[in-house]
């Protein structure tokens, strides 16, 4: 008989955003005349930048002629995109990443979820709490986490990210093998300083650990003192990989394009302690299981690195940051403590009651969707996350409704 993977039974009943969707559907069916405003899931609402649209159209036209048609492309990504990424996202900030250390993919969610396949089943995994659920759930599926007891998996090392440490976790008090970090953080909106990231790099070097650094929201950083890449930190090439996405940067949530930076000097180890380049392992996995992002999409992605594209992408992130500042201003004015919203599109709100109860209150009373903090981990209890990814007018209306409900 065919037996199922037993570790799937350890997963919580459903994915956080599926729960939210079900509650919204139930509310909409009971209240068909209510206009729901969504400030929950981090999906964008503004169209692709004009430079991307132009490049997209041109590339599609190329596919219409035998002379310019392209079939299978290089699994790692076309050189024109990898060169643009290396030059603009890394060399421009003093980070030593070459084009052949870039792997283009269809999403940072896929990359961060798939990367754990490279590690031994008994690898000790450290995750922040609260945390993006994919980091945890994919390791549950792989059998590294043990049972779910009292809101946490017994086999994971949790790194509390709380108000007292400004939502930047302290180093673990024990040795771990793999560390997930995300800055600007989802869900808290917190950012890490150069000194804080240097501590993590030093820990990883001392313990031969690996940092999986999710920088999907780096385009929203406005503070010049905050690093955009972990590779701005000396020594990070030996102990870190980095994931980025064009989803929030340029509105590619439905277009799908992202990349991972894997330095050739980053090592992992076999049972005898012999070093193996992580680059080689990921290249083997990537080329075996992935056939590459389409040519038109990669041309559209490369367009954000043109002068026009850079300006348009900056305007796009400014648009959402304007929403974020307004959300934080109004919610803080109602007496709630808020984090994020300055170098991040997320506002983390301490509501001092059950997260789902507050979610339901806003949905029922204001027809506004947020995200319950408890869905991100135990340390998210008593919080909600508000997303700035919506149109200015809808954000203003949502805030008016919330203010009327809670004032």
Backbone torsions as a table, in degrees:
resi	resn	phi	psi	omega
1	UNK	NA	156.1	178.3
2	UNK	-85.8	122.2	-178.9
3	UNK	-102.7	143.0	-179.8
4	UNK	-80.2	160.5	172.0
5	UNK	-65.7	114.1	-174.1
6	UNK	-65.5	-20.0	-176.5
7	UNK	-72.8	-20.2	177.8
8	UNK	-63.9	-26.5	179.9
9	UNK	-70.6	-14.7	178.6
10	UNK	-83.6	-16.2	178.8
11	UNK	-64.7	148.4	173.1
12	UNK	-64.4	159.6	-166.2
13	UNK	-52.4	-35.8	178.6
14	UNK	-156.3	165.1	179.0
15	UNK	-69.7	142.6	-176.3
16	UNK	-47.2	-49.8	-173.1
17	UNK	-75.2	-18.1	171.4
18	UNK	-70.3	-40.8	176.3
19	UNK	-59.8	-44.2	179.6
20	UNK	-61.8	-45.5	-179.1
21	UNK	-59.9	-41.0	179.4
22	UNK	-64.4	-39.5	179.0
23	UNK	-68.4	-38.1	177.8
24	UNK	-64.5	-43.7	179.9
25	UNK	-60.7	-44.5	179.7
26	UNK	-63.1	-41.8	178.9
27	UNK	-65.3	-43.5	-178.4
28	UNK	-64.6	-39.2	178.0
29	UNK	-64.1	-36.4	179.6
30	UNK	-81.4	-19.0	-176.9
31	UNK	-135.2	67.0	-173.4
32	UNK	-63.2	-19.9	-178.3
33	UNK	-91.5	-5.8	-178.8
34	UNK	-83.2	134.9	178.3
35	UNK	-92.6	108.6	-177.1
36	UNK	-83.2	135.5	173.8
37	UNK	-111.6	127.3	-172.8
38	UNK	-101.5	113.8	173.4
39	UNK	-122.9	36.1	-176.3
40	UNK	-106.1	-84.8	-177.1
41	UNK	-63.3	147.4	-175.5
42	UNK	-84.1	49.8	176.5
43	UNK	-94.4	142.4	-177.0
44	UNK	-82.2	163.4	-178.8
45	UNK	-125.5	-17.8	-179.4
46	UNK	-84.9	148.7	-178.6
47	UNK	-68.9	166.9	176.4
48	UNK	-59.7	147.9	176.7
49	UNK	-57.9	144.9	-179.9
50	UNK	-53.8	-37.7	179.7
51	UNK	-61.2	-37.7	178.8
52	UNK	-69.6	-41.8	179.2
53	UNK	-61.3	-44.1	179.8
54	UNK	-61.4	-45.5	179.7
55	UNK	-66.0	-37.3	178.2
56	UNK	-60.1	-51.6	-179.5
57	UNK	-59.1	-44.3	-178.6
58	UNK	-62.3	-41.7	-179.4
59	UNK	-68.7	-37.8	176.4
60	UNK	-63.6	-41.0	177.0
61	UNK	-61.0	-37.6	177.2
62	UNK	-60.7	-36.1	-178.9
63	UNK	-69.8	-8.9	-177.9
64	UNK	-90.5	-2.3	179.3
65	UNK	-122.4	143.7	-179.7
66	UNK	-62.4	-33.2	-177.1
67	UNK	-65.0	-39.6	-174.0
68	UNK	-105.8	-4.0	-177.5
69	UNK	-59.8	143.5	176.8
70	UNK	-127.1	133.9	175.3
71	UNK	-96.8	-126.3	177.5
72	UNK	-58.9	130.5	174.4
73	UNK	-100.0	178.0	177.0
74	UNK	-65.2	131.2	-177.3
75	UNK	-57.6	-33.6	-176.6
76	UNK	-76.7	-13.1	-178.7
77	UNK	114.9	152.5	177.8
78	UNK	-66.9	144.8	-176.4
79	UNK	-61.0	-34.5	-178.3
80	UNK	-61.8	-34.3	178.9
81	UNK	-79.2	-43.1	-178.7
82	UNK	-64.3	-36.2	177.4
83	UNK	-66.6	-41.9	178.8
84	UNK	-64.0	-40.1	178.8
85	UNK	-64.1	-50.4	-177.8
86	UNK	-59.5	-42.2	-177.2
87	UNK	-70.7	-45.9	-170.9
88	UNK	-90.1	-36.3	-177.6
89	UNK	-89.7	-20.4	-174.8
90	UNK	-123.2	-60.9	-178.1
91	UNK	-59.3	-34.9	-177.9
92	UNK	-64.2	-21.9	178.4
93	UNK	-110.9	14.9	176.7
94	UNK	81.7	16.0	179.3
95	UNK	-94.8	131.2	-174.0
96	UNK	-88.7	83.2	175.9
97	UNK	-128.1	129.4	-178.3
98	UNK	-98.7	160.1	-178.8
99	UNK	-56.0	-36.0	-177.7
100	UNK	-78.1	1.0	172.4
101	UNK	-98.9	7.5	179.1
102	UNK	-103.1	133.3	175.2
103	UNK	-120.4	112.7	-179.9
104	UNK	-80.4	138.2	-177.4
105	UNK	-140.4	-174.4	-179.8
106	UNK	-99.7	10.1	175.6
107	UNK	164.8	142.7	177.1
108	UNK	-68.3	-29.6	175.7
109	UNK	-60.3	-44.1	178.2
110	UNK	-63.1	-46.0	-176.6
111	UNK	-64.2	-48.4	-178.7
112	UNK	-65.2	-32.9	177.6
113	UNK	-74.1	-36.8	-176.0
114	UNK	-80.7	-24.8	-171.3
115	UNK	-62.5	-29.1	-178.1
116	UNK	-64.3	-14.9	178.3
117	UNK	-62.3	-20.0	-175.7
118	UNK	-79.5	-11.0	-169.8
119	UNK	-106.8	154.7	178.9
120	UNK	-59.5	151.6	-176.9
121	UNK	-65.6	-20.7	179.8
122	UNK	-101.8	15.2	177.1
123	UNK	-61.3	140.1	-179.7
124	UNK	-89.6	118.9	-172.5
125	UNK	-105.7	131.2	176.1
126	UNK	-112.6	130.9	179.2
127	UNK	-131.2	143.4	171.7
128	UNK	-64.4	159.5	173.5
129	UNK	-137.0	112.4	9.2
130	UNK	-75.1	163.0	-173.3
131	UNK	-150.3	153.0	172.5
132	UNK	-60.5	123.3	-169.5
133	UNK	-58.8	-26.9	-176.0
134	UNK	-62.0	-35.5	179.8
135	UNK	-58.7	-43.6	-177.7
136	UNK	-74.2	-51.3	-170.8
137	UNK	-62.4	-37.3	-179.9
138	UNK	-69.1	-30.2	175.1
139	UNK	-77.0	-28.3	171.0
140	UNK	-62.0	-48.6	-179.8
141	UNK	-58.1	-32.9	-178.5
142	UNK	-83.0	-7.9	176.0
143	UNK	87.2	24.0	-177.2
144	UNK	-98.0	-2.2	-163.5
145	UNK	-109.2	-14.1	-173.8
146	UNK	72.5	-165.8	-175.9
147	UNK	-81.7	158.9	177.0
148	UNK	-91.5	113.2	-175.4
149	UNK	-132.7	125.0	177.5
150	UNK	53.0	43.2	173.3
151	UNK	86.2	2.8	179.5
152	UNK	-144.0	156.5	175.2
153	UNK	-86.3	131.3	-173.3
154	UNK	-62.3	-30.5	-174.1
155	UNK	-90.0	-2.8	178.6
156	UNK	-95.0	151.7	171.5
157	UNK	-100.4	115.9	-177.5
158	UNK	-94.5	139.2	-178.3
159	UNK	-115.3	97.4	-175.0
160	UNK	-59.1	129.6	176.0
161	UNK	-117.8	96.8	-169.0
162	UNK	-127.4	173.4	-176.9
163	UNK	-57.7	-36.1	-176.2
164	UNK	-65.3	-27.8	177.5
165	UNK	-110.9	21.1	179.4
166	UNK	56.9	30.0	174.8
167	UNK	64.6	24.4	171.9
168	UNK	-115.7	111.9	-172.2
169	UNK	-67.8	151.5	174.6
170	UNK	-79.0	163.1	176.5
171	UNK	-60.1	148.7	178.4
172	UNK	-65.9	151.0	179.8
173	UNK	-90.7	12.5	177.0
174	UNK	-145.9	167.5	179.6
175	UNK	-76.9	133.9	174.3
176	UNK	-127.2	166.3	-176.5
177	UNK	-102.4	-42.8	-176.4
178	UNK	-127.9	131.9	-176.5
179	UNK	-123.7	122.2	174.0
180	UNK	-92.1	126.0	173.8
181	UNK	-129.9	145.2	-179.8
182	UNK	-139.9	114.3	178.0
183	UNK	-144.8	135.0	-10.9
184	UNK	-52.9	141.9	-166.3
185	UNK	-81.2	141.4	165.8
186	UNK	-112.2	111.3	26.0
187	UNK	-107.4	-9.2	-165.3
188	UNK	-78.8	-17.0	-176.6
189	UNK	77.1	3.2	-177.9
190	UNK	-72.2	155.5	174.9
191	UNK	-122.7	156.3	179.6
192	UNK	-109.3	139.1	178.8
193	UNK	-78.8	168.8	176.7
194	UNK	-60.5	-40.3	-179.9
195	UNK	-65.0	-41.0	-179.8
196	UNK	-66.3	-42.8	177.5
197	UNK	-66.7	-33.0	177.4
198	UNK	-62.9	-36.1	177.5
199	UNK	-64.1	-41.0	179.4
200	UNK	-66.5	-41.7	178.7
201	UNK	-63.0	-42.8	179.0
202	UNK	-62.7	-41.0	177.9
203	UNK	-61.4	-46.3	-178.4
204	UNK	-63.3	-39.6	179.5
205	UNK	-66.1	-41.5	-178.3
206	UNK	-67.2	-35.4	-173.9
207	UNK	-104.2	7.2	-177.0
208	UNK	51.9	41.9	178.1
209	UNK	-97.2	171.3	-179.6
210	UNK	-124.5	134.1	175.9
211	UNK	-100.8	124.3	171.0
212	UNK	-98.9	104.6	-170.0
213	UNK	-103.4	113.0	-179.7
214	UNK	-93.2	109.4	-178.6
215	UNK	-113.8	37.4	-175.4
216	UNK	-61.7	-22.3	-175.3
217	UNK	-111.2	19.7	-175.6
218	UNK	-63.5	-24.1	-178.6
219	UNK	-65.9	-14.5	-178.6
220	UNK	-92.3	-2.9	178.6
221	UNK	-70.1	128.1	177.2
222	UNK	-117.8	-20.9	178.4
223	UNK	-74.0	117.6	-176.5
224	UNK	-65.5	-15.0	-179.5
225	UNK	-84.7	-11.5	-177.0
226	UNK	-93.1	124.9	179.6
227	UNK	-67.5	143.9	177.5
228	UNK	-87.4	-23.0	-176.6
229	UNK	-136.6	145.0	175.5
230	UNK	-67.7	-19.9	-180.0
231	UNK	-77.3	-0.2	168.1
232	UNK	-76.0	-12.7	-179.1
233	UNK	-92.3	129.9	179.8
234	UNK	-59.9	132.4	178.4
235	UNK	91.1	-8.9	-175.8
236	UNK	-67.3	-26.5	-179.6
237	UNK	-60.0	-24.4	-177.8
238	UNK	-86.4	-15.7	-169.3
239	UNK	-138.1	11.6	-174.9
240	UNK	-143.4	151.6	165.7
241	UNK	-125.1	158.9	-175.8
242	UNK	-132.8	139.4	178.8
243	UNK	-114.7	135.2	175.6
244	UNK	-137.1	164.2	-175.2
245	UNK	-141.8	148.0	171.4
246	UNK	-91.6	1.8	-175.6
247	UNK	-60.2	-55.4	-178.9
248	UNK	-88.8	-29.4	179.8
249	UNK	-60.7	-45.3	-173.2
250	UNK	-133.1	17.1	176.3
251	UNK	76.4	28.6	-175.1
252	UNK	-90.2	22.2	-177.2
253	UNK	-58.3	-35.7	177.7
254	UNK	-97.3	-8.7	-178.1
255	UNK	-94.5	-32.4	171.5
256	UNK	70.4	98.8	170.9
257	UNK	-162.5	137.4	-179.0
258	UNK	-156.5	-175.3	175.8
259	UNK	-160.0	158.3	172.9
260	UNK	-121.4	140.8	176.1
261	UNK	-106.8	117.3	-176.7
262	UNK	-121.2	99.0	-179.8
263	UNK	-63.7	142.4	179.4
264	UNK	-70.2	-15.0	179.7
265	UNK	-90.7	-0.2	-179.8
266	UNK	-84.1	125.3	-174.1
267	UNK	-115.3	147.6	165.5
268	UNK	-123.0	176.1	-167.1
269	UNK	-134.2	145.2	176.0
270	UNK	-85.4	-176.2	-175.1
271	UNK	-62.8	-25.5	179.4
272	UNK	-88.6	-0.1	-179.1
273	UNK	86.1	9.5	179.1
274	UNK	-77.6	131.1	-178.6
275	UNK	-73.2	143.2	176.4
276	UNK	-132.1	132.3	178.7
277	UNK	-63.4	125.0	177.6
278	UNK	-62.5	-32.6	178.5
279	UNK	-54.2	-44.6	-177.8
280	UNK	-64.6	-41.7	-179.6
281	UNK	-65.9	-46.6	-178.3
282	UNK	-67.5	-37.3	177.7
283	UNK	-60.3	-41.9	179.1
284	UNK	-65.4	-44.6	179.7
285	UNK	-65.0	-47.0	-175.6
286	UNK	-62.7	-46.1	-177.1
287	UNK	-74.1	-21.5	178.2
288	UNK	-79.8	-39.8	-170.3
289	UNK	-107.3	-2.0	-174.0
290	UNK	-136.4	134.9	-177.8
291	UNK	-101.8	9.7	174.8
292	UNK	96.0	157.9	175.9
293	UNK	-83.7	145.1	-175.5
294	UNK	-60.8	151.1	-179.3
295	UNK	-58.1	-48.3	179.5
296	UNK	-59.5	-38.1	179.5
297	UNK	-66.4	-41.0	179.2
298	UNK	-67.3	-35.2	175.0
299	UNK	-64.9	-39.9	177.9
300	UNK	-64.7	-39.9	178.9
301	UNK	-65.7	-41.8	-179.5
302	UNK	-63.0	-26.9	-177.7
303	UNK	-66.1	-20.0	180.0
304	UNK	-71.8	-12.7	-179.8
305	UNK	-94.2	-0.9	171.2
306	UNK	-74.8	166.1	-179.8
307	UNK	-60.1	-44.1	177.4
308	UNK	-63.8	-43.7	-179.2
309	UNK	-60.9	-43.7	178.8
310	UNK	-59.2	-43.0	-179.4
311	UNK	-65.9	-42.5	-178.3
312	UNK	-68.6	-38.4	178.1
313	UNK	-67.4	-39.6	176.1
314	UNK	-61.3	-43.3	178.2
315	UNK	-61.3	-37.3	-179.1
316	UNK	-65.4	-46.9	179.0
317	UNK	-68.8	-33.5	174.9
318	UNK	-61.6	-37.4	179.8
319	UNK	-58.7	-48.5	-178.8
320	UNK	-72.8	-33.9	177.6
321	UNK	-65.8	-31.6	174.6
322	UNK	-62.0	-42.2	174.5
323	UNK	-60.2	-44.9	-176.2
324	UNK	-61.3	-43.9	179.5
325	UNK	-62.7	-39.8	179.5
326	UNK	-66.6	-42.5	178.1
327	UNK	-60.0	-48.5	-178.6
328	UNK	-62.2	-40.4	-179.6
329	UNK	-61.7	-46.9	-177.2
330	UNK	-70.3	-46.0	-177.3
331	UNK	-67.2	-39.4	175.5
332	UNK	-62.8	-38.0	179.2
333	UNK	-64.2	-21.6	176.1
334	UNK	-85.4	1.7	174.8
335	UNK	98.3	9.4	-179.5
336	UNK	-96.1	141.0	173.7
337	UNK	-76.2	132.9	-178.3
338	UNK	-127.6	145.1	169.6
339	UNK	-123.1	162.8	180.0
340	UNK	77.4	-170.7	177.1
341	UNK	84.4	-3.2	178.4
342	UNK	-108.9	-51.8	174.8
343	UNK	-111.7	24.7	-174.5
344	UNK	-155.4	151.1	177.0
345	UNK	-85.2	4.0	-179.1
346	UNK	-112.7	143.2	175.9
347	UNK	-118.2	124.7	-176.4
348	UNK	-102.8	114.7	-169.2
349	UNK	-114.1	123.9	177.3
350	UNK	-84.2	111.9	-174.4
351	UNK	-102.4	-10.5	174.4
352	UNK	57.8	35.5	172.2
353	UNK	-157.7	-178.8	-179.5
354	UNK	-60.3	129.8	-175.6
355	UNK	-59.8	-46.0	-179.1
356	UNK	-67.7	-34.3	177.7
357	UNK	-64.3	-40.3	179.5
358	UNK	-70.7	-38.6	174.3
359	UNK	-56.1	-48.7	-179.1
360	UNK	-64.7	-35.5	178.8
361	UNK	-63.6	-45.1	179.2
362	UNK	-67.7	-37.4	179.4
363	UNK	-67.2	-47.4	-177.5
364	UNK	-71.8	-39.9	-173.1
365	UNK	-89.8	-26.1	-176.1
366	UNK	-127.5	-5.0	-175.7
367	UNK	54.7	40.5	178.2
368	UNK	-117.5	131.3	-179.8
369	UNK	-97.9	129.6	172.3
370	UNK	-123.8	-164.4	176.6
371	UNK	-127.1	124.0	178.4
372	UNK	-64.6	129.4	-177.9
373	UNK	-64.3	-29.2	-178.5
374	UNK	-65.2	-19.0	176.7
375	UNK	-69.6	-12.3	179.8
376	UNK	-100.6	-1.7	179.9
377	UNK	137.3	170.4	-176.8
378	UNK	-58.1	-39.3	-178.2
379	UNK	-73.8	-5.9	174.8
380	UNK	-89.2	-4.7	177.8
381	UNK	-61.7	135.3	-179.2
382	UNK	86.1	11.2	178.7
383	UNK	-129.6	160.4	163.4
384	UNK	-129.8	155.5	173.0
385	UNK	-107.9	131.2	175.2
386	UNK	-112.9	130.4	-179.3
387	UNK	-96.2	142.0	178.9
388	UNK	-92.4	5.5	-175.6
389	UNK	-83.8	76.1	172.7
390	UNK	-156.0	176.9	-179.9
391	UNK	-75.3	148.0	-178.0
392	UNK	-51.3	-47.0	-175.3
393	UNK	-62.4	-40.1	-179.9
394	UNK	-71.1	-36.8	176.6
395	UNK	-63.2	-44.4	177.9
396	UNK	-59.0	-45.2	-179.9
397	UNK	-64.9	-42.4	179.0
398	UNK	-60.5	-42.6	-179.4
399	UNK	-67.2	-35.7	175.8
400	UNK	-62.7	-42.6	178.2
401	UNK	-64.1	-45.1	179.8
402	UNK	-63.0	-43.4	-179.6
403	UNK	-61.5	-42.6	179.3
404	UNK	-63.7	-37.7	-178.5
405	UNK	-72.5	-39.5	-168.3
406	UNK	-106.5	-10.2	-173.3
407	UNK	-60.2	NA	NA
